[in-house]
């Protein structure tokens, strides 16, 4: 029988062990801090959110079909969705650890009992059957929040995977749109190149007539003839580019049923109306990559919390209820029942630094997640700022280029008229034509850049993503 003094000594020993096991976490703290830089040029109040189906604003049914098909069939999205399902399953597993666990088992054995052991004859030295039919239950009492932290970490990882899946959808849609507009640009460049070839064929016909009339020499004829192979080479190069771009588009939408150059609508200025003047003040809430990075910080912080909780005792309630007998014929008899219930306490005392190493690693993971978030924030502002600048700059460049193109076309017409009248040389015509061709190509490139810049802006502003800003409680 225990005396009061013995009870006090046992309590003192238990307290000492508790203190020994719960100590030694000092000096392991995160070093990184979350940083949110001010939004440069942020508008007063938030701008209207980008539509989740932003590509429909280009008013191109063919583009709509391609984007929808890519979002439905592209394998990269399937990978992202599989990762999301895995993260959600981890959340369910972490949540299950907080609830009581119940199991059942049936054990049957045939055993030779030693004659020199604990049991005397007739059991000792005999071969007997034995059986146990039993239900077991256990419940970990999460006094120090280890399982709660593990659940919060799993929720954070699942939310991050969900944001990653949204980012993958936005990236895929933007890549489809940009590749489509690139194919459209090549189509327009082919129109310019073919027009150039026809124009040079007309010039060659005119030069030949003037040579036959004695108004030009073989020099002008050779100069005019040299322009035809150059124009044909440009057409061939553009046709190659059109094919490779079409192949890239087919890979994005996961089908060969994509339009070829010549089957697309012409570039139109109204595609890019309505330039956004500045970055929205709520930019970070609109970006799925920022949301994913923030949820990873939350998950990592909960992992640190769980690692700290492992320094404390692990307390379980266990119970069992069942039947056990020596001899299977008596297993189901009333006197074969057995049961038990009681607590189980596990306390770490000496683990050669395993818990400290685990906490150090989790803290380092948290620092890495924080710095990744900070980097993602900086990159978001960089991308969004560049996208706004590009949209505005391309619009101004287009206005200037249109004036330059009109002047070049006028100069070319005058040069041709003067050459026909014998008042100018063919070199003047070639020089004027070179300027015209440069302006035509530049006009096509700027029109395509305007579309591409608009797509980049939609993506930089979040692509219609709506963030869930609710984080798990610490």
Steps between C-alpha positions, in 0.01 A plus 500: 500500500634842403552751778435876458874563491544247222220667304669837537830357381334346192326828424833683532671254267217536246525880518876488449461272202233731359729801532790310348294387208339838431819704509775569250314687225687824553696661221291356216302790355401611147723765342299612197211748514213561261539815292237677293643789298276797419316486170665747259241711324210319668161634406272654760266217584510161336451466128228264379621144519609326182235262371568132560434453126704802393582355158138554390566875506695461175170413328650208308288180513786296359728609785223425751470146365875437516538629856203298626634188333845552652352546847309177452763274341854624569697243707676765711170593660436135576829489690405812699160353585661172610731693734200682641317172568810363672520809723131471583549134592784602734262746665246225557769275648618776737143565608442130565795493742307730735215251545482173696628197314318168530608164362425133543694182457481124528813306593502118495806285570595138572791490742728254678541629856841429647510251788776703668326836495244690701213259446510160678354178356257414363534831302878492506623264230158490326388632166195721530297740289447858616298790363435867563214699354543862604409861418759770572455875527742785549473877509794738508418796725649793312581712807794675334348554155718264296215348303322834464817650354543204266144551377553873450820426307318251277223754438761759403667256261162417345415869457842554341437211260160646416660837421769322296228331295337839437837645399552209259163570338579869460846427360359248252226736383749784456742276308221391266397860439856621446581214262174565313589866461851404392348286227280794409811721476672252267184489288506879465871499425434247224242740354762777502764269351270386218399856432868589484565218252212614277619857522854405397368293212315809379816706540700244302243517219530880499883493497502256208271729305731792569808298403335399172420866440861597569408699811682272749811288495576141591602624848144600587376170356736294715410705808132435439552129435695461827199601703291197397712221661524707819121534517450127434752412773310714751176327406657156548644599838162632614326182384745295708431724800127461445531122509711490816266745672202290399672191642557684829133598510395140431715380790338752735144404409586127476353456152599547138174677429647849504477772231779556251636833381237645270210368710524760774336842520706808426667698776266771623571805713172462690634181655702705746271783601475618859852526638528467877680811630675365810554201724206409724554548871379144571741337256628235744149368565449447126809290427477121548879463525504747790212319666679165461821644647310648793326170575839326492622742763194411708562128453867535592419702813260228613770239438722696738221503755455124461876443538497699826207297632705183458720617789204451734339180628284293270187394693265228372192331639491133408235236552427146391203267528479143379521126558802281564528132581729202502315265274288632217190315620480732801571829317137607487413397857390769745806467722744564210441876492779745577530877498732779600522878490766750599724786399834468322757777535816524290757762593819576303799525733809425294490461122856602403373829358237356264223738611726805483618399155139455387403841638804662338406347166138613527613850594730508198206391283300789641779746420518362145121532460508859625782597265321326212192706581705820510655411164160423350367836620790688341459305177125569500551875520773476238278306258194716559696823467664383179165384359331835566798684353501276192129550429530877528827520306383281211189715463717812468737322260207396281379857473845618391551206264172566320616851420839373386336234281274756334802721425698204362214390272468855372873528433497166320213606273686821410824307430319261264325786319828686457668183371218441248538858383877468470559758773658261752721192514406149591718529809253755633220248449696227680577726793137608531381141470738386775352758737146395410573132562662579834192695608263227385687236697531729800125568488424128509748441781358785709144379450602152614699646791194695610303175523786318671547785749131490584519125570810553714314772691201273566735233633705747707181628662400149605301373204170520686622305805303561822721429800378342822682720752384304808801336660500232766506614860835486677 
